Amino acid sequence: MFAPQYNIEINNDGTNGQIGPAALKVVYDLGKKAAADFMQQQARDGGRLSGAYR
């Protein structure tokens, strides 16, 4: 089972409770890394995508 745990701290640089550009980039990069990790895990032997990237 793929269940990573990420411990992150985001310092928001936005005003009036809105998310700022730096915090938004951190969230985007975290999602991108999580998706890449999941695809890599599924491409290993026995995963749903094993053999798809050869």
Biopython code that builds the backbone (N, CA, C, O; Angstrom):
import numpy as np
from Bio.PDB.StructureBuilder import StructureBuilder

atoms = [
    (1, "MET", "N", (0.833, -1.170, 0.000)),
    (1, "MET", "CA", (0.000, 0.000, 0.000)),
    (1, "MET", "C", (0.885, 1.242, 0.000)),
    (1, "MET", "O", (1.841, 1.324, 0.771)),
    (2, "PHE", "N", (0.577, 2.187, -0.842)),
    (2, "PHE", "CA", (1.336, 3.434, -0.940)),
    (2, "PHE", "C", (0.714, 4.465, -0.016)),
    (2, "PHE", "O", (-0.369, 4.980, -0.297)),
    (3, "ALA", "N", (1.385, 4.767, 1.077)),
    (3, "ALA", "CA", (0.843, 5.725, 2.046)),
    (3, "ALA", "C", (1.969, 6.567, 2.640)),
    (3, "ALA", "O", (2.311, 6.409, 3.812)),
    (4, "PRO", "N", (2.550, 7.464, 1.833)),
    (4, "PRO", "CA", (3.634, 8.292, 2.369)),
    (4, "PRO", "C", (3.100, 9.323, 3.364)),
    (4, "PRO", "O", (1.935, 9.718, 3.315)),
    (5, "GLN", "N", (3.976, 9.739, 4.255)),
    (5, "GLN", "CA", (3.623, 10.792, 5.197)),
    (5, "GLN", "C", (4.598, 11.937, 4.985)),
    (5, "GLN", "O", (5.811, 11.752, 5.080)),
    (6, "TYR", "N", (4.075, 13.108, 4.701)),
    (6, "TYR", "CA", (4.894, 14.291, 4.488)),
    (6, "TYR", "C", (4.683, 15.250, 5.657)),
    (6, "TYR", "O", (3.549, 15.584, 6.001)),
    (7, "ASN", "N", (5.774, 15.683, 6.255)),
    (7, "ASN", "CA", (5.704, 16.688, 7.308)),
    (7, "ASN", "C", (6.172, 18.002, 6.708)),
    (7, "ASN", "O", (7.352, 18.165, 6.398)),
    (8, "ILE", "N", (5.248, 18.938, 6.545)),
    (8, "ILE", "CA", (5.590, 20.205, 5.902)),
    (8, "ILE", "C", (5.160, 21.373, 6.777)),
    (8, "ILE", "O", (4.250, 21.262, 7.598)),
    (9, "GLU", "N", (5.830, 22.477, 6.580)),
    (9, "GLU", "CA", (5.462, 23.723, 7.247)),
    (9, "GLU", "C", (5.418, 24.798, 6.176)),
    (9, "GLU", "O", (6.395, 25.003, 5.457)),
    (10, "ILE", "N", (4.297, 25.479, 6.068)),
    (10, "ILE", "CA", (4.130, 26.516, 5.053)),
    (10, "ILE", "C", (3.965, 27.856, 5.756)),
    (10, "ILE", "O", (3.069, 28.038, 6.580)),
    (11, "ASN", "N", (4.840, 28.782, 5.417)),
    (11, "ASN", "CA", (4.719, 30.150, 5.917)),
    (11, "ASN", "C", (4.031, 30.965, 4.840)),
    (11, "ASN", "O", (4.614, 31.243, 3.792)),
    (12, "ASN", "N", (2.803, 31.342, 5.098)),
    (12, "ASN", "CA", (2.005, 32.048, 4.106)),
    (12, "ASN", "C", (2.459, 33.497, 3.990)),
    (12, "ASN", "O", (2.607, 34.191, 4.996)),
    (13, "ASP", "N", (2.679, 33.949, 2.761)),
    (13, "ASP", "CA", (3.088, 35.331, 2.519)),
    (13, "ASP", "C", (1.944, 36.161, 1.945)),
    (13, "ASP", "O", (2.161, 37.288, 1.500)),
    (14, "GLY", "N", (0.740, 35.620, 1.951)),
    (14, "GLY", "CA", (-0.420, 36.338, 1.423)),
    (14, "GLY", "C", (-0.997, 37.305, 2.451)),
    (14, "GLY", "O", (-0.573, 37.332, 3.606)),
    (15, "THR", "N", (-1.959, 38.088, 2.015)),
    (15, "THR", "CA", (-2.602, 39.042, 2.912)),
    (15, "THR", "C", (-4.084, 38.699, 3.044)),
    (15, "THR", "O", (-4.661, 38.046, 2.174)),
    (16, "ASN", "N", (-4.679, 39.140, 4.125)),
    (16, "ASN", "CA", (-6.114, 38.990, 4.357)),
    (16, "ASN", "C", (-6.569, 37.527, 4.299)),
    (16, "ASN", "O", (-7.670, 37.239, 3.828)),
    (17, "GLY", "N", (-5.732, 36.614, 4.771)),
    (17, "GLY", "CA", (-6.089, 35.204, 4.814)),
    (17, "GLY", "C", (-5.994, 34.458, 3.501)),
    (17, "GLY", "O", (-6.330, 33.275, 3.441)),
    (18, "GLN", "N", (-5.544, 35.121, 2.450)),
    (18, "GLN", "CA", (-5.414, 34.458, 1.151)),
    (18, "GLN", "C", (-4.044, 33.799, 1.040)),
    (18, "GLN", "O", (-3.082, 34.221, 1.681)),
    (19, "ILE", "N", (-3.976, 32.769, 0.223)),
    (19, "ILE", "CA", (-2.708, 32.079, 0.024)),
    (19, "ILE", "C", (-1.835, 32.896, -0.930)),
    (19, "ILE", "O", (-2.299, 33.374, -1.965)),
    (20, "GLY", "N", (-0.577, 33.044, -0.564)),
    (20, "GLY", "CA", (0.351, 33.820, -1.378)),
    (20, "GLY", "C", (1.030, 32.957, -2.424)),
    (20, "GLY", "O", (0.879, 31.735, -2.409)),
    (21, "PRO", "N", (1.778, 33.573, -3.336)),
    (21, "PRO", "CA", (2.405, 32.825, -4.423)),
    (21, "PRO", "C", (3.450, 31.812, -3.956)),
    (21, "PRO", "O", (3.549, 30.726, -4.527)),
    (22, "ALA", "N", (4.227, 32.148, -2.932)),
    (22, "ALA", "CA", (5.250, 31.214, -2.454)),
    (22, "ALA", "C", (4.602, 29.989, -1.804)),
    (22, "ALA", "O", (5.042, 28.862, -2.028)),
    (23, "ALA", "N", (3.564, 30.207, -1.004)),
    (23, "ALA", "CA", (2.868, 29.088, -0.365)),
    (23, "ALA", "C", (2.168, 28.225, -1.407)),
    (23, "ALA", "O", (2.147, 27.000, -1.286)),
    (24, "LEU", "N", (1.600, 28.849, -2.421)),
    (24, "LEU", "CA", (0.936, 28.103, -3.486)),
    (24, "LEU", "C", (1.932, 27.230, -4.244)),
    (24, "LEU", "O", (1.609, 26.105, -4.624)),
    (25, "LYS", "N", (3.141, 27.743, -4.466)),
    (25, "LYS", "CA", (4.181, 26.972, -5.152)),
    (25, "LYS", "C", (4.592, 25.759, -4.317)),
    (25, "LYS", "O", (4.825, 24.682, -4.865)),
    (26, "VAL", "N", (4.682, 25.926, -2.994)),
    (26, "VAL", "CA", (5.026, 24.806, -2.115)),
    (26, "VAL", "C", (3.972, 23.708, -2.220)),
    (26, "VAL", "O", (4.314, 22.530, -2.324)),
    (27, "VAL", "N", (2.705, 24.081, -2.193)),
    (27, "VAL", "CA", (1.618, 23.101, -2.299)),
    (27, "VAL", "C", (1.664, 22.404, -3.659)),
    (27, "VAL", "O", (1.490, 21.188, -3.738)),
    (28, "TYR", "N", (1.898, 23.164, -4.722)),
    (28, "TYR", "CA", (1.987, 22.596, -6.074)),
    (28, "TYR", "C", (3.154, 21.616, -6.172)),
    (28, "TYR", "O", (2.995, 20.509, -6.687)),
    (29, "ASP", "N", (4.331, 22.021, -5.679)),
    (29, "ASP", "CA", (5.509, 21.157, -5.748)),
    (29, "ASP", "C", (5.321, 19.886, -4.928)),
    (29, "ASP", "O", (5.782, 18.817, -5.328)),
    (30, "LEU", "N", (4.647, 19.994, -3.783)),
    (30, "LEU", "CA", (4.384, 18.818, -2.954)),
    (30, "LEU", "C", (3.483, 17.831, -3.689)),
    (30, "LEU", "O", (3.739, 16.627, -3.674)),
    (31, "GLY", "N", (2.435, 18.330, -4.328)),
    (31, "GLY", "CA", (1.547, 17.457, -5.103)),
    (31, "GLY", "C", (2.261, 16.815, -6.270)),
    (31, "GLY", "O", (2.036, 15.644, -6.577)),
    (32, "LYS", "N", (3.120, 17.575, -6.921)),
    (32, "LYS", "CA", (3.886, 17.057, -8.055)),
    (32, "LYS", "C", (4.828, 15.937, -7.605)),
    (32, "LYS", "O", (4.945, 14.915, -8.280)),
    (33, "LYS", "N", (5.503, 16.131, -6.458)),
    (33, "LYS", "CA", (6.411, 15.107, -5.935)),
    (33, "LYS", "C", (5.634, 13.860, -5.512)),
    (33, "LYS", "O", (6.075, 12.739, -5.762)),
    (34, "ALA", "N", (4.492, 14.050, -4.878)),
    (34, "ALA", "CA", (3.683, 12.907, -4.446)),
    (34, "ALA", "C", (3.215, 12.094, -5.646)),
    (34, "ALA", "O", (3.220, 10.864, -5.600)),
    (35, "ALA", "N", (2.810, 12.768, -6.719)),
    (35, "ALA", "CA", (2.377, 12.060, -7.929)),
    (35, "ALA", "C", (3.539, 11.309, -8.566)),
    (35, "ALA", "O", (3.369, 10.177, -9.018)),
    (36, "ALA", "N", (4.713, 11.925, -8.608)),
    (36, "ALA", "CA", (5.887, 11.265, -9.185)),
    (36, "ALA", "C", (6.289, 10.051, -8.352)),
    (36, "ALA", "O", (6.636, 9.008, -8.905)),
    (37, "ASP", "N", (6.244, 10.180, -7.016)),
    (37, "ASP", "CA", (6.563, 9.053, -6.136)),
    (37, "ASP", "C", (5.583, 7.905, -6.344)),
    (37, "ASP", "O", (5.988, 6.743, -6.377)),
    (38, "PHE", "N", (4.305, 8.220, -6.483)),
    (38, "PHE", "CA", (3.288, 7.193, -6.686)),
    (38, "PHE", "C", (3.504, 6.462, -8.010)),
    (38, "PHE", "O", (3.431, 5.234, -8.062)),
    (39, "MET", "N", (3.769, 7.213, -9.078)),
    (39, "MET", "CA", (3.990, 6.590, -10.386)),
    (39, "MET", "C", (5.233, 5.706, -10.367)),
    (39, "MET", "O", (5.239, 4.628, -10.962)),
    (40, "GLN", "N", (6.276, 6.152, -9.692)),
    (40, "GLN", "CA", (7.493, 5.350, -9.597)),
    (40, "GLN", "C", (7.218, 4.061, -8.826)),
    (40, "GLN", "O", (7.701, 2.994, -9.205)),
    (41, "GLN", "N", (6.449, 4.158, -7.751)),
    (41, "GLN", "CA", (6.124, 2.978, -6.951)),
    (41, "GLN", "C", (5.283, 1.993, -7.757)),
    (41, "GLN", "O", (5.494, 0.784, -7.655)),
    (42, "GLN", "N", (4.344, 2.478, -8.547)),
    (42, "GLN", "CA", (3.482, 1.607, -9.339)),
    (42, "GLN", "C", (4.226, 0.978, -10.513)),
    (42, "GLN", "O", (3.807, -0.063, -11.021)),
    (43, "ALA", "N", (5.312, 1.589, -10.946)),
    (43, "ALA", "CA", (6.072, 1.065, -12.075)),
    (43, "ALA", "C", (7.004, -0.072, -11.662)),
    (43, "ALA", "O", (7.564, -0.751, -12.523)),
    (44, "ARG", "N", (7.177, -0.285, -10.381)),
    (44, "ARG", "CA", (8.051, -1.363, -9.905)),
    (44, "ARG", "C", (7.391, -2.716, -10.148)),
    (44, "ARG", "O", (6.201, -2.798, -10.455)),
    (45, "ASP", "N", (8.178, -3.766, -10.007)),
    (45, "ASP", "CA", (7.672, -5.123, -10.211)),
    (45, "ASP", "C", (6.445, -5.371, -9.345)),
    (45, "ASP", "O", (6.472, -5.159, -8.133)),
    (46, "GLY", "N", (5.390, -5.814, -9.970)),
    (46, "GLY", "CA", (4.161, -6.122, -9.260)),
    (46, "GLY", "C", (3.190, -4.963, -9.174)),
    (46, "GLY", "O", (2.041, -5.151, -8.775)),
    (47, "GLY", "N", (3.626, -3.770, -9.539)),
    (47, "GLY", "CA", (2.733, -2.610, -9.509)),
    (47, "GLY", "C", (1.802, -2.620, -10.711)),
    (47, "GLY", "O", (2.005, -3.381, -11.657)),
    (48, "ARG", "N", (0.809, -1.799, -10.671)),
    (48, "ARG", "CA", (-0.175, -1.757, -11.758)),
    (48, "ARG", "C", (0.432, -1.302, -13.071)),
    (48, "ARG", "O", (-0.088, -1.629, -14.137)),
    (49, "LEU", "N", (1.520, -0.556, -13.011)),
    (49, "LEU", "CA", (2.144, -0.060, -14.233)),
    (49, "LEU", "C", (3.465, -0.764, -14.534)),
    (49, "LEU", "O", (4.241, -0.284, -15.360)),
    (50, "SER", "N", (3.732, -1.887, -13.883)),
    (50, "SER", "CA", (5.002, -2.570, -14.123)),
    (50, "SER", "C", (5.082, -2.996, -15.584)),
    (50, "SER", "O", (4.172, -3.636, -16.111)),
    (51, "GLY", "N", (6.171, -2.634, -16.217)),
    (51, "GLY", "CA", (6.369, -2.939, -17.623)),
    (51, "GLY", "C", (5.912, -1.841, -18.556)),
    (51, "GLY", "O", (6.207, -1.893, -19.750)),
    (52, "ALA", "N", (5.204, -0.852, -18.050)),
    (52, "ALA", "CA", (4.673, 0.205, -18.917)),
    (52, "ALA", "C", (5.728, 1.223, -19.322)),
    (52, "ALA", "O", (5.557, 1.919, -20.323)),
    (53, "TYR", "N", (6.817, 1.323, -18.563)),
    (53, "TYR", "CA", (7.821, 2.351, -18.827)),
    (53, "TYR", "C", (9.101, 1.771, -19.406)),
    (53, "TYR", "O", (10.169, 2.362, -19.248)),
    (54, "ARG", "N", (9.020, 0.656, -20.055)),
    (54, "ARG", "CA", (10.232, 0.037, -20.613)),
    (54, "ARG", "C", (10.368, 0.347, -22.060)),
    (54, "ARG", "O", (11.327, -0.090, -22.696)),
]
sb = StructureBuilder()
sb.init_structure("model")
sb.init_model(0)
sb.init_chain("A")
sb.init_seg("    ")
for serial, (resi, resn, name, xyz) in enumerate(atoms, 1):
    if name == "N":
        sb.init_residue(resn, " ", resi, " ")
    sb.init_atom(name, np.array(xyz, "f"), 0.0, 1.0, " ", f" {name:<3s}", serial, name[0])
structure = sb.get_structure()
